[in-house]
Structures are given as C-alpha cells and as structure tokens.
Amino acid sequence: MKKIKCKVCGTRFVGTKEALYLATEKTAVLTALTTPAKAFECFDCPKCGCQNAVNVRMAAVMDSGDEEDEADG
C-alpha cells in the first residue's frame, strides 16, 4: 500500500478506502452556473488533522446510446 505524506506536518500514513472522502472547490456564483466545481479525493492526516487532497476527481460521462442509433441507421 502506498503511503501519503501530510503536506503540513510530514507524517506518513496509509489512506484507507473508509477514510477517503470527496471535497469540492468553492467558486463564484457566476462561474458555478457555467462550469462544474472541481472535486478532490482527500484524506485527513491522523496526526494533525489537516486535509490532504491526493487526486482531482473527474466528472462521470453518461452514455446516451446515440452512437448505436447512428450506426444502425
């Protein structure tokens, strides 16, 4: 298992699936209406409690099925 190093206190810890949570970036109201907020996968340091963002979470793309209809027709 890969260890995460806290960006504040330097403590190394293992990020477990149970401790993982998503945090979103706050944006201005006008920006929020036109673009989705960035989501980050985060863990809290067990020693100092600081939030450590380890990955940017991309939005899921939903398959509409339109490609199949075009290929059949």
C-alpha positions as CSV (number, residue, x, y, z in Angstrom):
1,M,0.0,0.0,0.0
2,K,1.3,3.5,-0.9
3,K,1.7,5.9,2.0
4,I,0.6,9.5,1.8
5,K,2.8,12.2,3.2
6,C,1.0,15.1,5.0
7,K,1.7,18.4,3.3
8,V,1.7,20.2,6.7
9,C,3.4,18.1,9.3
10,G,5.2,15.5,7.1
11,T,3.6,12.4,8.8
12,R,3.4,9.4,6.5
13,F,0.1,7.4,6.7
14,V,-1.8,4.8,4.7
15,G,-5.0,6.2,3.2
16,T,-7.8,3.6,3.6
17,K,-10.9,3.4,1.5
18,E,-13.0,4.1,4.6
19,A,-11.2,7.4,5.3
20,L,-11.4,8.7,1.7
21,Y,-13.9,11.5,1.0
22,L,-14.7,14.0,-1.7
23,A,-14.3,17.7,-1.3
24,T,-15.3,20.4,-3.8
25,E,-13.8,23.7,-4.6
26,K,-15.9,26.8,-3.9
27,T,-16.3,29.0,-6.9
28,A,-18.0,32.3,-7.6
29,V,-21.7,32.1,-8.3
30,L,-21.4,33.1,-11.9
31,T,-18.7,30.5,-12.5
32,A,-20.7,27.8,-10.7
33,L,-23.6,28.3,-13.2
34,T,-21.4,27.6,-16.2
35,T,-18.8,25.2,-15.1
36,P,-18.9,22.3,-12.6
37,A,-16.9,22.6,-9.4
38,K,-13.7,20.6,-9.2
39,A,-13.9,17.6,-6.8
40,F,-10.9,16.3,-5.0
41,E,-10.2,12.9,-3.3
42,C,-9.0,13.7,0.2
43,F,-7.7,12.2,3.4
44,D,-7.3,13.8,6.8
45,C,-3.9,13.4,8.5
46,P,-4.2,11.2,11.6
47,K,-1.6,13.3,13.5
48,C,-2.5,17.0,12.8
49,G,-6.0,16.6,11.2
50,C,-5.1,18.7,8.0
51,Q,-6.9,17.9,4.8
52,N,-4.6,16.3,2.1
53,A,-6.0,16.3,-1.4
54,V,-4.4,13.4,-3.3
55,N,-6.3,13.4,-6.6
56,V,-8.6,15.5,-8.8
57,R,-11.8,13.6,-9.4
58,M,-13.2,14.0,-12.9
59,A,-16.9,14.1,-13.7
60,A,-18.5,10.9,-15.0
61,V,-19.7,10.9,-18.6
62,M,-23.0,9.3,-19.2
63,D,-23.5,7.2,-22.3
64,S,-26.6,8.4,-24.1
65,G,-26.7,5.5,-26.6
66,D,-26.9,7.8,-29.6
67,E,-23.8,6.3,-31.2
68,E,-25.6,2.9,-31.6
69,D,-28.6,4.5,-33.2
70,E,-26.4,6.3,-35.8
71,A,-24.5,3.1,-36.6
72,D,-27.7,1.1,-37.2
73,G,-29.5,3.6,-39.4
